[in-house]
């Protein structure tokens, strides 16, 4: 049985710039680092793997691997974003903090069951901070929200249009 997320890993351009964003700005403590000098297949490398701890004990992790090409670009929200849950007070405070720091700060967006703000990290990833609304659990209950039915309808419509 899968218990929970341990970590989600992404590439980063610069481990220190990434630390400044995730630890200094967002407040996620740097919990671990792993320097990789050789891969399990025997390839020499110079890679640093860093881990930032979230409040539930899971981690966001990053690989700085200068010897491996990677296209860093400003990601579109639909392509890739990292969403982290906060309370409403923290959401409002982080929105003000981002604006005061001159960062790209978007929101507050009303999604009906959550409110969200968005930043861009030094690697081009969109980081969303989200606060649950009182109706969140009902909106995310598949017994009430028709999640499977909506997916099935979507799939059938896509198949019919091909």
Steps between C-alpha positions, in 0.01 A plus 500: 500500500627848413504704820580855388739706294861489622642749249447649157822584313579767242813632328650829613746742343673605820458330838566816701247710306252217541572490876446873528155468343379184675661558842540874539186612312253211544634385836563133413807381690786342309480152651760304308759500225648215305809553286508251215842441346420181315169357377392144576599415142856623564481834312704776667293806586498808716141524619350644817161372622327725756186441709265762650257382767130577498287508814369145448850349487513467121759680287556700186832394351726644233790374291772740388669298226719735291639211294153400374323731253155620604280770348409744773210717390215694652240227536132558427269421793340215303835342412658485841434659834557415863198562726555527874222530760498787749234664718322820391708723729824361353362538146429869559839554667695325225313699233611823670853364551535409131376841385729680747798296374423599139440137400260387233194453724158413358165456669311473719307263271162364607470138378172441682638247749848653553659844474845516341796728442788433263872573492777396262808335653858558371469194273188618315253279689168644611450459876139524615402560859143392563258535791198274535153652512233354730349298209834343402436149629156481336642629169775236509268210597462272195171369638358852465695670221454254209879491441491166316190592299652829386821319399299236309297771319823685412659182366194413289481853354872491412462158335200620299689807371792301360 
